[in-house]
């Protein structure tokens, strides 16, 4: 069975930066594969286009340019907040550099950011995708493809 819209895909992959032999930043194993419904919008379209028509047992190796992946880092997606924003009822201490922080704007929209700096009176949070500005290099194997019904 080939990968196409609506199929449940199980796959393993290694994700590298700076080439196929570069830094390994993410990896899945057969006992805990990535599982998704192809074409449901939960994966990068460019990733899905590279595995379309593959079948169970097929190996893959491809790269995605930063433009095909998460784009360039956006300077406006880095924000500085007063420390007291983080010291409210549910939080008694400041997040640490490198920590993921969920935030919400006045309209209720949720954003995930990463703390990049703690200053004297503020905390700097980067809301760019962690892989923004990076070319991505994938190798992997299709474990299974099946109907979603």
C-alpha positions as CSV (number, residue, x, y, z in Angstrom):
1,X,0.0,0.0,0.0
2,X,1.4,3.4,-1.0
3,X,1.4,6.6,1.1
4,X,-1.4,8.9,0.0
5,X,-4.0,11.2,1.5
6,X,-5.9,9.7,4.4
7,X,-3.5,6.8,5.0
8,X,-2.0,6.2,8.5
9,X,1.8,6.3,8.2
10,X,4.2,4.8,10.7
11,X,7.8,5.7,10.1
12,X,11.2,6.1,11.8
13,X,13.6,8.9,11.0
14,X,16.8,10.6,12.0
15,X,16.9,14.4,11.6
16,X,20.3,16.0,11.2
17,X,21.4,19.6,10.8
18,X,24.4,20.7,8.6
19,X,24.3,17.7,6.3
20,X,23.3,14.0,6.5
21,X,26.3,13.4,8.8
22,X,25.8,16.6,10.8
23,X,24.3,17.1,14.3
24,X,21.6,14.6,15.1
25,X,18.7,16.7,16.7
26,X,15.8,14.2,16.6
27,X,15.4,10.5,16.2
28,X,12.6,8.0,16.4
29,X,12.9,4.2,16.8
30,X,10.8,1.3,15.6
31,X,9.3,0.8,19.2
32,X,8.1,4.4,19.2
33,X,7.7,5.5,15.6
34,X,6.2,8.7,14.3
35,X,2.5,8.0,13.4
36,X,0.3,10.5,11.5
37,X,-2.5,10.6,9.0
38,X,-1.0,11.7,5.7
39,X,-2.5,14.9,4.3
40,X,-4.2,16.1,7.6
41,X,-1.9,19.1,7.9
42,X,0.0,17.9,11.0
43,X,3.3,17.5,9.1
44,X,5.2,19.9,6.9
45,X,3.8,19.7,3.4
46,X,7.3,19.5,2.0
47,X,8.0,16.5,4.3
48,X,4.9,14.8,3.1
49,X,5.7,15.5,-0.6
50,X,9.0,13.7,-0.2
51,X,7.4,10.5,1.2
52,X,4.3,10.4,-1.1
53,X,3.9,7.1,-2.9
54,X,6.4,5.2,-0.6
55,X,5.4,1.9,0.8
56,X,6.0,-0.3,3.9
57,X,9.7,-1.2,4.1
58,X,10.9,1.7,1.9
59,X,13.9,3.7,3.0
60,X,14.1,7.5,2.5
61,X,16.8,10.1,2.5
62,X,16.1,13.8,1.6
63,X,16.7,17.3,2.7
64,X,14.5,20.3,3.1
65,X,15.8,23.8,2.7
66,X,15.0,26.2,5.5
67,X,12.4,27.7,3.1
68,X,10.7,24.3,2.7
69,X,10.8,23.8,6.4
70,X,10.3,26.5,9.1
71,X,11.7,29.5,7.2
72,X,14.2,32.1,8.5
73,X,14.3,33.2,12.1
74,X,12.1,36.3,12.6
75,X,13.6,39.0,14.8
76,X,10.1,40.2,15.8
77,X,9.3,36.7,17.2
78,X,11.8,37.4,20.0
79,X,10.2,39.3,22.9
80,X,11.2,40.6,26.3
81,X,8.9,40.4,29.3
82,X,9.2,41.9,32.8
83,X,10.2,39.2,35.3
84,X,6.9,39.6,37.2
85,X,5.0,38.2,34.2
86,X,6.5,34.8,35.2
87,X,6.1,35.2,39.0
88,X,2.4,34.7,39.4
89,X,0.2,32.3,41.4
90,X,1.1,29.2,39.4
91,X,4.8,30.0,39.0
92,X,7.0,30.7,42.0
93,X,10.3,30.9,40.2
94,X,11.6,32.2,36.9
95,X,12.1,29.8,34.0
96,X,15.7,29.0,33.1
97,X,17.5,29.7,29.9
98,X,16.6,26.9,27.4
99,X,13.3,26.1,29.0
100,X,10.1,26.0,27.0
101,X,7.4,28.4,28.2
102,X,3.8,28.4,27.2
103,X,2.3,31.9,26.9
104,X,-1.0,33.4,26.0
105,X,-1.9,36.8,24.5
106,X,-4.9,39.0,25.5
107,X,-7.0,37.3,22.8
108,X,-6.4,33.8,24.2
109,X,-3.9,32.7,21.5
110,X,-1.3,30.3,22.8
111,X,2.4,30.4,21.9
112,X,5.3,28.3,22.9
113,X,8.6,30.0,23.3
114,X,12.1,29.2,24.6
115,X,13.8,31.4,27.2
116,X,17.1,32.7,25.6
117,X,18.2,35.2,28.3
118,X,17.5,36.3,31.8
119,X,18.3,40.0,32.3
120,X,18.2,42.0,35.6
121,X,14.5,42.9,35.2
122,X,13.3,40.9,32.3
123,X,13.2,37.5,30.5
124,X,13.8,37.2,26.8
125,X,11.7,34.6,25.0
126,X,12.1,33.4,21.4
127,X,8.9,32.3,19.7
128,X,10.6,31.1,16.5
129,X,10.3,27.4,15.8
130,X,13.5,25.8,17.2
131,X,14.5,24.7,13.7
132,X,13.8,28.1,12.0
133,X,16.7,29.1,9.8
134,X,18.0,25.5,9.4
135,X,18.1,23.2,6.5
136,X,16.9,19.7,7.6
137,X,18.3,16.3,6.6
138,X,16.1,13.3,7.0
139,X,16.9,9.6,6.7
140,X,14.4,6.9,7.7
141,X,12.2,4.0,6.9
142,X,8.5,3.5,6.4
143,X,7.3,1.0,9.0
144,X,3.7,0.7,7.9
145,X,1.0,2.3,5.8
146,X,-2.7,1.4,6.4
147,X,-6.2,2.7,5.8
148,X,-7.5,5.1,8.4
149,X,-10.8,3.3,8.7
